[in-house]
Amino acid sequence: MAEKILDVQGLETQFKTPDGIVHAVNGVSITLDEGETLGLVGESGCGKSVSMLSILRLIQSPPGQIVAGKAFFKGKDLLAMSNEEIRQVRGGQISMIFQDPMTSLNPVMNIGKQMAEPMLLHLGITPKEARERSIKLLESVGIPRAGERLKDYPHQYSGGMRQRVMIAMALSCNPQILIADEPTTALDVTIQAQIVDLVIRLRQELGMAIIWITHDLGVAASIANRIAVMYGGFIIEEASVRELYAHPTHPYTLGLLNSLPQIQRKGRQRLYSIEGMPPILLQTPRACPFAPRCRWVREKCWQQNPMLESIGDNHKVACWVDTTTGSER
Amino acid sequence: MTNYIIRRLLLVPVLLIGVTLIIFGMLQLLGPVERSALYVRDFPKNEKQIEGLIRKYGLDKSFFEQYWRWLNGVIDPGSGERQGGILYGDFGYSRTASQPVVDLVKERFPNTVDLALWTVYPMLSVGVWLGVKAAVNQNKFIDQAARMYSIIGTSFPTFVFGLLILMLLYAKLGWFMPGKMSDWVSKLIFSGQLKQYTHLLTIDALLNLRFDVFWDAMRHMIMPIITLSYINWATFVRVTRSSMLETLRQDYVVTARAKGLKENDVINKHARPNAMLPVVTMAGGSIVGLLGGVVITETVFNYPGIGKASADAAANLDVVTILGLAIFSGTILILSNLIVDIVYAFIDPRVRLA
């Protein structure tokens, strides 16, 4: 088995708001092997992005606060590092790309300067070398005339191009982990496919591990080896891609997969949707967070939140009910 | 970039015509007799003579005809001399200053520029620095203090603050004094021993290597500088702080942190340049205010600049002087806005390349 490169244990992140404490991430544990791609799936506000931002300690604080947990990166706890140490990791060994390429680049600094920054910081190279490397990187992500375009500003690039720049920048210091926070959400579908293909190609070339955050199960299936589904700040199901799509077990995962539009579906059938609203994360959750929307809900679900437990080969689920049989576990 | 500047420059004459039209339009609210003050120094008492004046200068003609006469002046058929005509630099005779308005501006404007010159730097640097500090340390002590200060600064009027400063630093301690210069300096200038290269006293003093003169000029200016800085800091701190807070929430700031940049670099290289746009607009406005004459401050400290001249003219109902100074301030405003637009283009590539 490959070496574990990232081992997150019991991560909890909260936000203090005027309405009370929002429990955004409630004890997330996740591991990542070297060279592996993990898809982190869930609806908006379920804590996917917050948990990943927490690992790099990029949560705005205040109001955000990491209250518990450990995140071991190559044996060292990222959450216990000094500010200086975590800065060395950020952008160097673990880098990130973000959801909205339109706002993720500094509008008043040209692309060349923005690209060079992490390299000058982590690789210890000269500005001239950084420039040459930037050109190579931009060419490898498919930006033509890269040399000339270095002095251009973000507004002179299209959305897809900016995301390519972000990817090139994130990979510039040969990171061991790339965290991609919904990098295709803000792009249109053809560009999405291009970006996914680009990342798959670069993964083959560079061999970094990837955590791909998305709410698009289709995209997750095309890129990930393993998928973790999040709901209400918890991971509620985790399995290899093949296993998850073949045997989805958690009621929420089932609902998600059912609500995908399918091309062979006939007639004027309505698209399936999960009843109810996503949970409000203001109270400390004692019950299963999905209970209010669940078809299989039992008395027990209201009293105790199920833990993530193994139910087979590389398949973990947090549910009191075995949805294949309908009986309690 | 060149295109952008040319486009802005082409707008200047159009704006100037607009300014003169509006100011001349306001003049039409006066009767023809008062308007004749634009052309003559001494007002005739005789009714017949007044009638003659009105006819001579066409003060009973249509608005546009009068406007044109005002711009171009009127040739006296007898002597062949041109009278009036702002296009030829004749803005009339200032009764309050006992000299032509143009000479008044020439004499007073350097003083106003001198004051503005020494106020701009402390005003901008300290204001922006404090605003950024407050935003970065939101809700901490320095932020609370800066916010408190900006409330006091905006609500505590200049003339009260100015008078307090005057009482403390001049009357009580005697460190600094009002006015523009000591007698010995004016004698020095009058006798031609201090060469006037720029007519800005501080600069001329430095160019003549007369540091004693420079120090004397500074002692006269420090109180107005303090007063003007005090009032402007309040707004600069507030605007910089809120703009900076807004910027610190932007995605590219998170990107900059995710690159592993030091927090100082995140703030100074990524956040602050983006937060400067509204501050530049404000700074443009403040500098216009300083150059157009700071009426209250100059009056309180008896500083002989454009602002004091306006105040004197207004107190004596000297229409001609007020008109001339209004056109002058309007021109300064237009030129300053031009400069602000160009500075904008330097800061924000989106403006430059649009």
Boltz contact constraints between the chains, C-beta under 6 A:
constraints:
  - contact:
      token1: [A, 58]
      token2: [B, 254]
      max_distance: 6.0
  - contact:
      token1: [A, 58]
      token2: [B, 257]
      max_distance: 6.0
  - contact:
      token1: [A, 58]
      token2: [B, 258]
      max_distance: 6.0
  - contact:
      token1: [A, 87]
      token2: [B, 260]
      max_distance: 6.0
  - contact:
      token1: [A, 90]
      token2: [B, 258]
      max_distance: 6.0
  - contact:
      token1: [A, 90]
      token2: [B, 260]
      max_distance: 6.0
  - contact:
      token1: [A, 91]
      token2: [B, 258]
      max_distance: 6.0
  - contact:
      token1: [A, 91]
      token2: [B, 259]
      max_distance: 6.0
  - contact:
      token1: [A, 91]
      token2: [B, 260]
      max_distance: 6.0
  - contact:
      token1: [A, 92]
      token2: [B, 260]
      max_distance: 6.0
  - contact:
      token1: [A, 96]
      token2: [B, 258]
      max_distance: 6.0
  - contact:
      token1: [A, 103]
      token2: [B, 251]
      max_distance: 6.0
  - contact:
      token1: [A, 104]
      token2: [B, 251]
      max_distance: 6.0
  - contact:
      token1: [A, 104]
      token2: [B, 252]
      max_distance: 6.0
  - contact:
      token1: [A, 104]
      token2: [B, 255]
      max_distance: 6.0
  - contact:
      token1: [A, 105]
      token2: [B, 252]
      max_distance: 6.0
  - contact:
      token1: [A, 106]
      token2: [B, 252]
      max_distance: 6.0
  - contact:
      token1: [A, 106]
      token2: [B, 270]
      max_distance: 6.0
  - contact:
      token1: [A, 108]
      token2: [B, 273]
      max_distance: 6.0
  - contact:
      token1: [A, 108]
      token2: [B, 274]
      max_distance: 6.0
  - contact:
      token1: [A, 108]
      token2: [B, 348]
      max_distance: 6.0
  - contact:
      token1: [A, 117]
      token2: [B, 259]
      max_distance: 6.0
  - contact:
      token1: [A, 118]
      token2: [B, 259]
      max_distance: 6.0
  - contact:
      token1: [A, 121]
      token2: [B, 260]
      max_distance: 6.0
  - contact:
      token1: [A, 153]
      token2: [B, 349]
      max_distance: 6.0
  - contact:
      token1: [A, 155]
      token2: [B, 350]
      max_distance: 6.0
